[in-house]
Amino acid sequence: MVLHLQDYDEHDRAHAPLAEPIDNRAEVHQATGMITIQLGITLAEALLRLRAHAYATGRTVSAVAADVVNRKLCFDDSAFGGMTRQERP
């Protein structure tokens, strides 16, 4: 069933119910690893921080993860939990 739901035309994502979650999972895992290194914390804590930042900023976890992977967002221990590349000193 899952493989059937994942099978889709790459130009017709609107009719692919599982395309988005499966496509973004690797990026979320990669971002979690990057946050782990940036903050020196466990993977579980890094994922929680990623999710909290997404919630606090009203964005999806996938969007925040993409910013981390693309080095547009760097996590630190500030009150906001992350800052954009342009904000870093």
Gaussian input, Z-matrix of N, CA and C with variables (Angstrom, degrees):
# hf/3-21g

backbone

0 1
 N
 C     1     B1
 C     2     B2     1     A1
 N     3     B3     2     A2     1     D1
 C     4     B4     3     A3     2     D2
 C     5     B5     4     A4     3     D3
 N     6     B6     5     A5     4     D4
 C     7     B7     6     A6     5     D5
 C     8     B8     7     A7     6     D6
 N     9     B9     8     A8     7     D7
 C    10    B10     9     A9     8     D8
 C    11    B11    10    A10     9     D9
 N    12    B12    11    A11    10    D10
 C    13    B13    12    A12    11    D11
 C    14    B14    13    A13    12    D12
 N    15    B15    14    A14    13    D13
 C    16    B16    15    A15    14    D14
 C    17    B17    16    A16    15    D15
 N    18    B18    17    A17    16    D16
 C    19    B19    18    A18    17    D17
 C    20    B20    19    A19    18    D18
 N    21    B21    20    A20    19    D19
 C    22    B22    21    A21    20    D20
 C    23    B23    22    A22    21    D21
 N    24    B24    23    A23    22    D22
 C    25    B25    24    A24    23    D23
 C    26    B26    25    A25    24    D24
 N    27    B27    26    A26    25    D25
 C    28    B28    27    A27    26    D26
 C    29    B29    28    A28    27    D27
 N    30    B30    29    A29    28    D28
 C    31    B31    30    A30    29    D29
 C    32    B32    31    A31    30    D30
 N    33    B33    32    A32    31    D31
 C    34    B34    33    A33    32    D32
 C    35    B35    34    A34    33    D33
 N    36    B36    35    A35    34    D34
 C    37    B37    36    A36    35    D35
 C    38    B38    37    A37    36    D36
 N    39    B39    38    A38    37    D37
 C    40    B40    39    A39    38    D38
 C    41    B41    40    A40    39    D39
 N    42    B42    41    A41    40    D40
 C    43    B43    42    A42    41    D41
 C    44    B44    43    A43    42    D42
 N    45    B45    44    A44    43    D43
 C    46    B46    45    A45    44    D44
 C    47    B47    46    A46    45    D45
 N    48    B48    47    A47    46    D46
 C    49    B49    48    A48    47    D47
 C    50    B50    49    A49    48    D48
 N    51    B51    50    A50    49    D49
 C    52    B52    51    A51    50    D50
 C    53    B53    52    A52    51    D51
 N    54    B54    53    A53    52    D52
 C    55    B55    54    A54    53    D53
 C    56    B56    55    A55    54    D54
 N    57    B57    56    A56    55    D55
 C    58    B58    57    A57    56    D56
 C    59    B59    58    A58    57    D57
 N    60    B60    59    A59    58    D58
 C    61    B61    60    A60    59    D59
 C    62    B62    61    A61    60    D60
 N    63    B63    62    A62    61    D61
 C    64    B64    63    A63    62    D62
 C    65    B65    64    A64    63    D63
 N    66    B66    65    A65    64    D64
 C    67    B67    66    A66    65    D65
 C    68    B68    67    A67    66    D66
 N    69    B69    68    A68    67    D67
 C    70    B70    69    A69    68    D68
 C    71    B71    70    A70    69    D69
 N    72    B72    71    A71    70    D70
 C    73    B73    72    A72    71    D71
 C    74    B74    73    A73    72    D72
 N    75    B75    74    A74    73    D73
 C    76    B76    75    A75    74    D74
 C    77    B77    76    A76    75    D75
 N    78    B78    77    A77    76    D76
 C    79    B79    78    A78    77    D77
 C    80    B80    79    A79    78    D78
 N    81    B81    80    A80    79    D79
 C    82    B82    81    A81    80    D80
 C    83    B83    82    A82    81    D81
 N    84    B84    83    A83    82    D82
 C    85    B85    84    A84    83    D83
 C    86    B86    85    A85    84    D84
 N    87    B87    86    A86    85    D85
 C    88    B88    87    A87    86    D86
 C    89    B89    88    A88    87    D87
 N    90    B90    89    A89    88    D88
 C    91    B91    90    A90    89    D89
 C    92    B92    91    A91    90    D90
 N    93    B93    92    A92    91    D91
 C    94    B94    93    A93    92    D92
 C    95    B95    94    A94    93    D93
 N    96    B96    95    A95    94    D94
 C    97    B97    96    A96    95    D95
 C    98    B98    97    A97    96    D96
 N    99    B99    98    A98    97    D97
 C   100   B100    99    A99    98    D98
 C   101   B101   100   A100    99    D99
 N   102   B102   101   A101   100   D100
 C   103   B103   102   A102   101   D101
 C   104   B104   103   A103   102   D102
 N   105   B105   104   A104   103   D103
 C   106   B106   105   A105   104   D104
 C   107   B107   106   A106   105   D105
 N   108   B108   107   A107   106   D106
 C   109   B109   108   A108   107   D107
 C   110   B110   109   A109   108   D108
 N   111   B111   110   A110   109   D109
 C   112   B112   111   A111   110   D110
 C   113   B113   112   A112   111   D111
 N   114   B114   113   A113   112   D112
 C   115   B115   114   A114   113   D113
 C   116   B116   115   A115   114   D114
 N   117   B117   116   A116   115   D115
 C   118   B118   117   A117   116   D116
 C   119   B119   118   A118   117   D117
 N   120   B120   119   A119   118   D118
 C   121   B121   120   A120   119   D119
 C   122   B122   121   A121   120   D120
 N   123   B123   122   A122   121   D121
 C   124   B124   123   A123   122   D122
 C   125   B125   124   A124   123   D123
 N   126   B126   125   A125   124   D124
 C   127   B127   126   A126   125   D125
 C   128   B128   127   A127   126   D126
 N   129   B129   128   A128   127   D127
 C   130   B130   129   A129   128   D128
 C   131   B131   130   A130   129   D129
 N   132   B132   131   A131   130   D130
 C   133   B133   132   A132   131   D131
 C   134   B134   133   A133   132   D132
 N   135   B135   134   A134   133   D133
 C   136   B136   135   A135   134   D134
 C   137   B137   136   A136   135   D135
 N   138   B138   137   A137   136   D136
 C   139   B139   138   A138   137   D137
 C   140   B140   139   A139   138   D138
 N   141   B141   140   A140   139   D139
 C   142   B142   141   A141   140   D140
 C   143   B143   142   A142   141   D141
 N   144   B144   143   A143   142   D142
 C   145   B145   144   A144   143   D143
 C   146   B146   145   A145   144   D144
 N   147   B147   146   A146   145   D145
 C   148   B148   147   A147   146   D146
 C   149   B149   148   A148   147   D147
 N   150   B150   149   A149   148   D148
 C   151   B151   150   A150   149   D149
 C   152   B152   151   A151   150   D150
 N   153   B153   152   A152   151   D151
 C   154   B154   153   A153   152   D152
 C   155   B155   154   A154   153   D153
 N   156   B156   155   A155   154   D154
 C   157   B157   156   A156   155   D155
 C   158   B158   157   A157   156   D156
 N   159   B159   158   A158   157   D157
 C   160   B160   159   A159   158   D158
 C   161   B161   160   A160   159   D159
 N   162   B162   161   A161   160   D160
 C   163   B163   162   A162   161   D161
 C   164   B164   163   A163   162   D162
 N   165   B165   164   A164   163   D163
 C   166   B166   165   A165   164   D164
 C   167   B167   166   A166   165   D165
 N   168   B168   167   A167   166   D166
 C   169   B169   168   A168   167   D167
 C   170   B170   169   A169   168   D168
 N   171   B171   170   A170   169   D169
 C   172   B172   171   A171   170   D170
 C   173   B173   172   A172   171   D171
 N   174   B174   173   A173   172   D172
 C   175   B175   174   A174   173   D173
 C   176   B176   175   A175   174   D174
 N   177   B177   176   A176   175   D175
 C   178   B178   177   A177   176   D176
 C   179   B179   178   A178   177   D177
 N   180   B180   179   A179   178   D178
 C   181   B181   180   A180   179   D179
 C   182   B182   181   A181   180   D180
 N   183   B183   182   A182   181   D181
 C   184   B184   183   A183   182   D182
 C   185   B185   184   A184   183   D183
 N   186   B186   185   A185   184   D184
 C   187   B187   186   A186   185   D185
 C   188   B188   187   A187   186   D186
 N   189   B189   188   A188   187   D187
 C   190   B190   189   A189   188   D188
 C   191   B191   190   A190   189   D189
 N   192   B192   191   A191   190   D190
 C   193   B193   192   A192   191   D191
 C   194   B194   193   A193   192   D192
 N   195   B195   194   A194   193   D193
 C   196   B196   195   A195   194   D194
 C   197   B197   196   A196   195   D195
 N   198   B198   197   A197   196   D196
 C   199   B199   198   A198   197   D197
 C   200   B200   199   A199   198   D198
 N   201   B201   200   A200   199   D199
 C   202   B202   201   A201   200   D200
 C   203   B203   202   A202   201   D201
 N   204   B204   203   A203   202   D202
 C   205   B205   204   A204   203   D203
 C   206   B206   205   A205   204   D204
 N   207   B207   206   A206   205   D205
 C   208   B208   207   A207   206   D206
 C   209   B209   208   A208   207   D207
 N   210   B210   209   A209   208   D208
 C   211   B211   210   A210   209   D209
 C   212   B212   211   A211   210   D210
 N   213   B213   212   A212   211   D211
 C   214   B214   213   A213   212   D212
 C   215   B215   214   A214   213   D213
 N   216   B216   215   A215   214   D214
 C   217   B217   216   A216   215   D215
 C   218   B218   217   A217   216   D216
 N   219   B219   218   A218   217   D217
 C   220   B220   219   A219   218   D218
 C   221   B221   220   A220   219   D219
 N   222   B222   221   A221   220   D220
 C   223   B223   222   A222   221   D221
 C   224   B224   223   A223   222   D222
 N   225   B225   224   A224   223   D223
 C   226   B226   225   A225   224   D224
 C   227   B227   226   A226   225   D225
 N   228   B228   227   A227   226   D226
 C   229   B229   228   A228   227   D227
 C   230   B230   229   A229   228   D228
 N   231   B231   230   A230   229   D229
 C   232   B232   231   A231   230   D230
 C   233   B233   232   A232   231   D231
 N   234   B234   233   A233   232   D232
 C   235   B235   234   A234   233   D233
 C   236   B236   235   A235   234   D234
 N   237   B237   236   A236   235   D235
 C   238   B238   237   A237   236   D236
 C   239   B239   238   A238   237   D237
 N   240   B240   239   A239   238   D238
 C   241   B241   240   A240   239   D239
 C   242   B242   241   A241   240   D240
 N   243   B243   242   A242   241   D241
 C   244   B244   243   A243   242   D242
 C   245   B245   244   A244   243   D243
 N   246   B246   245   A245   244   D244
 C   247   B247   246   A246   245   D245
 C   248   B248   247   A247   246   D246
 N   249   B249   248   A248   247   D247
 C   250   B250   249   A249   248   D248
 C   251   B251   250   A250   249   D249
 N   252   B252   251   A251   250   D250
 C   253   B253   252   A252   251   D251
 C   254   B254   253   A253   252   D252
 N   255   B255   254   A254   253   D253
 C   256   B256   255   A255   254   D254
 C   257   B257   256   A256   255   D255
 N   258   B258   257   A257   256   D256
 C   259   B259   258   A258   257   D257
 C   260   B260   259   A259   258   D258
 N   261   B261   260   A260   259   D259
 C   262   B262   261   A261   260   D260
 C   263   B263   262   A262   261   D261
 N   264   B264   263   A263   262   D262
 C   265   B265   264   A264   263   D263
 C   266   B266   265   A265   264   D264

   B1=1.4456
   B2=1.5265
   B3=1.3238
   B4=1.4654
   B5=1.5204
   B6=1.3284
   B7=1.4598
   B8=1.5225
   B9=1.3208
   B10=1.4601
   B11=1.5302
   B12=1.3306
   B13=1.4601
   B14=1.5217
   B15=1.3362
   B16=1.4577
   B17=1.5274
   B18=1.3233
   B19=1.4559
   B20=1.5316
   B21=1.3121
   B22=1.4527
   B23=1.5168
   B24=1.3223
   B25=1.4568
   B26=1.5192
   B27=1.3210
   B28=1.4680
   B29=1.5181
   B30=1.3205
   B31=1.4622
   B32=1.5259
   B33=1.3252
   B34=1.4630
   B35=1.5239
   B36=1.3225
   B37=1.4703
   B38=1.5245
   B39=1.3103
   B40=1.4597
   B41=1.5233
   B42=1.3101
   B43=1.4654
   B44=1.5247
   B45=1.3032
   B46=1.4672
   B47=1.5209
   B48=1.3287
   B49=1.4544
   B50=1.5217
   B51=1.3090
   B52=1.4610
   B53=1.5182
   B54=1.3022
   B55=1.4638
   B56=1.5182
   B57=1.3051
   B58=1.4581
   B59=1.5263
   B60=1.3316
   B61=1.4643
   B62=1.5237
   B63=1.3232
   B64=1.4621
   B65=1.5236
   B66=1.3255
   B67=1.4578
   B68=1.5232
   B69=1.3278
   B70=1.4609
   B71=1.5244
   B72=1.3053
   B73=1.4572
   B74=1.5273
   B75=1.3008
   B76=1.4671
   B77=1.5220
   B78=1.3135
   B79=1.4587
   B80=1.5343
   B81=1.3251
   B82=1.4638
   B83=1.5216
   B84=1.3323
   B85=1.4661
   B86=1.5304
   B87=1.3093
   B88=1.4608
   B89=1.5280
   B90=1.3176
   B91=1.4617
   B92=1.5249
   B93=1.3159
   B94=1.4660
   B95=1.5241
   B96=1.3119
   B97=1.4620
   B98=1.5180
   B99=1.3099
   B100=1.4680
   B101=1.5317
   B102=1.3213
   B103=1.4677
   B104=1.5242
   B105=1.3286
   B106=1.4604
   B107=1.5193
   B108=1.3158
   B109=1.4626
   B110=1.5312
   B111=1.3238
   B112=1.4660
   B113=1.5215
   B114=1.3464
   B115=1.4625
   B116=1.5268
   B117=1.3267
   B118=1.4578
   B119=1.5163
   B120=1.3390
   B121=1.4638
   B122=1.5232
   B123=1.3297
   B124=1.4604
   B125=1.5265
   B126=1.3252
   B127=1.4608
   B128=1.5237
   B129=1.3274
   B130=1.4686
   B131=1.5256
   B132=1.3359
   B133=1.4581
   B134=1.5255
   B135=1.3204
   B136=1.4625
   B137=1.5227
   B138=1.3242
   B139=1.4653
   B140=1.5240
   B141=1.3195
   B142=1.4617
   B143=1.5245
   B144=1.3107
   B145=1.4723
   B146=1.5245
   B147=1.3221
   B148=1.4590
   B149=1.5253
   B150=1.3163
   B151=1.4631
   B152=1.5252
   B153=1.3359
   B154=1.4635
   B155=1.5249
   B156=1.3249
   B157=1.4644
   B158=1.5327
   B159=1.3148
   B160=1.4629
   B161=1.5246
   B162=1.3170
   B163=1.4608
   B164=1.5309
   B165=1.3301
   B166=1.4601
   B167=1.5240
   B168=1.3105
   B169=1.4600
   B170=1.5221
   B171=1.3308
   B172=1.4624
   B173=1.5149
   B174=1.3273
   B175=1.4689
   B176=1.5161
   B177=1.3137
   B178=1.4581
   B179=1.5286
   B180=1.3184
   B181=1.4621
   B182=1.5247
   B183=1.3071
   B184=1.4601
   B185=1.5272
   B186=1.3200
   B187=1.4626
   B188=1.5261
   B189=1.3248
   B190=1.4581
   B191=1.5215
   B192=1.3345
   B193=1.4648
   B194=1.5255
   B195=1.3182
   B196=1.4705
   B197=1.5202
   B198=1.3248
   B199=1.4668
   B200=1.5269
   B201=1.3293
   B202=1.4630
   B203=1.5273
   B204=1.3175
   B205=1.4673
   B206=1.5256
   B207=1.3273
   B208=1.4704
   B209=1.5195
   B210=1.3213
   B211=1.4691
   B212=1.5297
   B213=1.3258
   B214=1.4606
   B215=1.5247
   B216=1.3341
   B217=1.4534
   B218=1.5187
   B219=1.3165
   B220=1.4526
   B221=1.5200
   B222=1.3145
   B223=1.4573
   B224=1.5166
   B225=1.3275
   B226=1.4568
   B227=1.5222
   B228=1.3045
   B229=1.4612
   B230=1.5214
   B231=1.3200
   B232=1.4598
   B233=1.5223
   B234=1.2959
   B235=1.4609
   B236=1.5254
   B237=1.3259
   B238=1.4578
   B239=1.5141
   B240=1.3210
   B241=1.4549
   B242=1.5009
   B243=1.2897
   B244=1.4461
   B245=1.5045
   B246=1.2927
   B247=1.4557
   B248=1.5111
   B249=1.3075
   B250=1.4575
   B251=1.5070
   B252=1.2866
   B253=1.4538
   B254=1.5281
   B255=1.3227
   B256=1.4477
   B257=1.5311
   B258=1.3219
   B259=1.4542
   B260=1.5268
   B261=1.3380
   B262=1.4556
   B263=1.5166
   B264=1.3433
   B265=1.4713
   B266=1.5082
   A1=110.74
   A2=117.10
   A3=120.17
   A4=110.76
   A5=117.09
   A6=120.00
   A7=111.23
   A8=116.41
   A9=120.10
   A10=110.46
   A11=117.71
   A12=121.24
   A13=111.66
   A14=115.95
   A15=120.11
   A16=111.54
   A17=117.88
   A18=122.48
   A19=109.17
   A20=116.98
   A21=120.88
   A22=110.39
   A23=114.60
   A24=121.56
   A25=106.98
   A26=118.52
   A27=121.19
   A28=113.39
   A29=117.55
   A30=120.95
   A31=111.76
   A32=117.20
   A33=121.57
   A34=109.62
   A35=117.42
   A36=122.36
   A37=112.69
   A38=117.78
   A39=120.26
   A40=111.85
   A41=117.22
   A42=121.65
   A43=111.96
   A44=117.21
   A45=122.29
   A46=109.15
   A47=117.93
   A48=120.80
   A49=115.58
   A50=119.61
   A51=120.71
   A52=113.65
   A53=117.97
   A54=120.07
   A55=112.25
   A56=117.52
   A57=120.85
   A58=112.99
   A59=120.83
   A60=118.84
   A61=113.86
   A62=117.76
   A63=120.67
   A64=110.75
   A65=117.77
   A66=121.39
   A67=111.91
   A68=118.05
   A69=121.63
   A70=114.12
   A71=118.59
   A72=120.74
   A73=112.21
   A74=118.69
   A75=121.61
   A76=110.68
   A77=117.18
   A78=120.78
   A79=111.16
   A80=117.11
   A81=121.19
   A82=109.74
   A83=117.72
   A84=120.96
   A85=110.83
   A86=117.12
   A87=120.65
   A88=110.43
   A89=117.28
   A90=121.19
   A91=110.87
   A92=116.79
   A93=120.80
   A94=110.37
   A95=117.23
   A96=121.01
   A97=112.02
   A98=116.43
   A99=120.28
   A100=110.80
   A101=117.13
   A102=121.14
   A103=110.18
   A104=116.84
   A105=121.31
   A106=110.55
   A107=116.69
   A108=121.66
   A109=110.77
   A110=117.06
   A111=120.87
   A112=112.21
   A113=116.59
   A114=120.34
   A115=114.00
   A116=117.47
   A117=120.36
   A118=112.59
   A119=116.40
   A120=122.07
   A121=109.78
   A122=116.54
   A123=120.68
   A124=110.81
   A125=115.96
   A126=120.53
   A127=111.76
   A128=116.46
   A129=119.96
   A130=110.71
   A131=116.94
   A132=121.21
   A133=110.83
   A134=117.31
   A135=121.07
   A136=111.16
   A137=116.79
   A138=120.34
   A139=110.10
   A140=117.04
   A141=120.15
   A142=111.15
   A143=116.52
   A144=120.08
   A145=111.24
   A146=116.65
   A147=120.88
   A148=109.98
   A149=116.11
   A150=120.92
   A151=111.79
   A152=116.49
   A153=120.41
   A154=111.17
   A155=116.00
   A156=119.72
   A157=110.36
   A158=116.50
   A159=120.20
   A160=110.24
   A161=116.73
   A162=121.00
   A163=110.80
   A164=116.32
   A165=121.66
   A166=112.55
   A167=116.96
   A168=120.56
   A169=113.08
   A170=116.78
   A171=120.73
   A172=114.02
   A173=116.32
   A174=121.39
   A175=109.37
   A176=116.32
   A177=119.92
   A178=109.68
   A179=115.45
   A180=120.74
   A181=109.63
   A182=117.01
   A183=121.19
   A184=112.04
   A185=117.59
   A186=121.28
   A187=110.86
   A188=116.57
   A189=119.99
   A190=109.94
   A191=116.87
   A192=120.70
   A193=110.72
   A194=116.80
   A195=120.23
   A196=110.60
   A197=117.46
   A198=120.57
   A199=111.27
   A200=117.29
   A201=120.54
   A202=109.83
   A203=116.69
   A204=121.51
   A205=111.07
   A206=117.03
   A207=121.53
   A208=112.78
   A209=116.31
   A210=124.37
   A211=113.21
   A212=116.21
   A213=121.36
   A214=110.70
   A215=116.41
   A216=122.15
   A217=108.75
   A218=115.92
   A219=122.05
   A220=107.84
   A221=117.76
   A222=121.22
   A223=110.52
   A224=114.61
   A225=121.49
   A226=107.26
   A227=118.09
   A228=121.19
   A229=112.90
   A230=117.41
   A231=120.15
   A232=109.76
   A233=116.02
   A234=121.43
   A235=111.72
   A236=117.11
   A237=120.47
   A238=112.82
   A239=118.74
   A240=122.22
   A241=115.88
   A242=119.08
   A243=121.31
   A244=110.61
   A245=116.55
   A246=119.34
   A247=109.22
   A248=115.15
   A249=118.93
   A250=109.87
   A251=115.49
   A252=120.93
   A253=111.16
   A254=117.10
   A255=121.90
   A256=111.21
   A257=118.80
   A258=122.50
   A259=112.88
   A260=117.15
   A261=119.77
   A262=110.97
   A263=116.90
   A264=119.24
   A265=112.61
   D1=-46.02
   D2=-178.93
   D3=-62.75
   D4=-43.30
   D5=179.62
   D6=-63.38
   D7=-36.38
   D8=177.63
   D9=-65.45
   D10=-42.90
   D11=179.60
   D12=-67.74
   D13=-29.24
   D14=-179.36
   D15=-78.30
   D16=-23.37
   D17=-178.75
   D18=-72.34
   D19=119.03
   D20=-177.60
   D21=-154.51
   D22=164.65
   D23=173.59
   D24=-81.43
   D25=124.53
   D26=-175.18
   D27=-60.70
   D28=-17.73
   D29=179.33
   D30=-93.70
   D31=-3.40
   D32=-177.27
   D33=-127.26
   D34=64.05
   D35=-177.82
   D36=-67.98
   D37=-20.80
   D38=-179.00
   D39=-62.32
   D40=-25.86
   D41=-178.92
   D42=-105.61
   D43=23.88
   D44=179.87
   D45=-119.35
   D46=89.07
   D47=-172.75
   D48=-61.59
   D49=-26.83
   D50=-178.45
   D51=-109.28
   D52=2.18
   D53=-175.54
   D54=-62.10
   D55=-48.91
   D56=-175.13
   D57=-64.78
   D58=-50.63
   D59=-179.22
   D60=-61.31
   D61=-39.47
   D62=-178.39
   D63=-72.34
   D64=-38.49
   D65=-179.80
   D66=-65.24
   D67=-35.12
   D68=-174.28
   D69=-89.63
   D70=-11.48
   D71=-174.75
   D72=-60.64
   D73=-42.41
   D74=-179.38
   D75=-62.40
   D76=-39.48
   D77=-179.48
   D78=-67.05
   D79=-37.40
   D80=177.14
   D81=-65.36
   D82=-42.79
   D83=178.24
   D84=-64.14
   D85=-41.37
   D86=179.32
   D87=-64.59
   D88=-43.88
   D89=178.59
   D90=-63.48
   D91=-39.31
   D92=177.72
   D93=-60.45
   D94=-42.74
   D95=177.23
   D96=-63.55
   D97=-39.43
   D98=179.61
   D99=-66.39
   D100=-40.29
   D101=178.24
   D102=-66.38
   D103=-36.71
   D104=176.73
   D105=-56.88
   D106=-44.80
   D107=179.98
   D108=-70.42
   D109=-43.30
   D110=-178.35
   D111=-59.86
   D112=-39.37
   D113=-173.90
   D114=-105.69
   D115=-11.61
   D116=-177.78
   D117=67.45
   D118=41.88
   D119=-178.13
   D120=-121.50
   D121=175.60
   D122=179.17
   D123=-74.56
   D124=164.37
   D125=177.18
   D126=-62.29
   D127=-39.49
   D128=179.90
   D129=-62.05
   D130=-44.55
   D131=178.44
   D132=-65.31
   D133=-39.36
   D134=179.61
   D135=-63.18
   D136=-41.68
   D137=178.35
   D138=-65.21
   D139=-39.98
   D140=177.10
   D141=-61.70
   D142=-41.47
   D143=179.05
   D144=-66.44
   D145=-39.14
   D146=177.41
   D147=-61.37
   D148=-47.45
   D149=179.97
   D150=-65.09
   D151=-40.45
   D152=179.65
   D153=-64.80
   D154=-40.48
   D155=178.90
   D156=-64.33
   D157=-41.46
   D158=178.44
   D159=-61.94
   D160=-44.60
   D161=179.80
   D162=-63.69
   D163=-46.42
   D164=-176.68
   D165=-64.49
   D166=-29.67
   D167=-178.61
   D168=-99.80
   D169=0.27
   D170=178.08
   D171=70.39
   D172=28.97
   D173=-179.49
   D174=-116.70
   D175=169.14
   D176=176.16
   D177=-81.45
   D178=156.73
   D179=176.54
   D180=-60.66
   D181=-39.60
   D182=179.76
   D183=-62.16
   D184=-39.99
   D185=179.87
   D186=-67.28
   D187=-42.59
   D188=178.55
   D189=-66.69
   D190=-41.52
   D191=178.26
   D192=-60.08
   D193=-40.97
   D194=178.81
   D195=-61.61
   D196=-39.63
   D197=178.39
   D198=-66.00
   D199=-38.00
   D200=178.71
   D201=-65.79
   D202=-48.39
   D203=-178.77
   D204=-62.70
   D205=-37.82
   D206=179.47
   D207=-83.77
   D208=6.56
   D209=177.54
   D210=61.22
   D211=31.14
   D212=173.70
   D213=-90.87
   D214=-17.67
   D215=-178.46
   D216=-133.69
   D217=127.53
   D218=179.25
   D219=-121.74
   D220=128.27
   D221=-179.80
   D222=-84.96
   D223=143.09
   D224=174.18
   D225=-142.19
   D226=-173.41
   D227=-178.98
   D228=-96.03
   D229=24.91
   D230=177.90
   D231=-71.99
   D232=174.82
   D233=-179.05
   D234=-62.28
   D235=-28.09
   D236=-177.09
   D237=-92.61
   D238=-12.21
   D239=175.41
   D240=79.58
   D241=-3.53
   D242=178.29
   D243=-174.73
   D244=155.98
   D245=176.02
   D246=-145.07
   D247=154.85
   D248=-179.78
   D249=-73.27
   D250=163.00
   D251=-178.75
   D252=-59.78
   D253=-37.40
   D254=-178.51
   D255=-67.95
   D256=-26.54
   D257=-178.19
   D258=-81.08
   D259=-17.80
   D260=-177.93
   D261=-68.48
   D262=141.63
   D263=178.52
   D264=-66.73

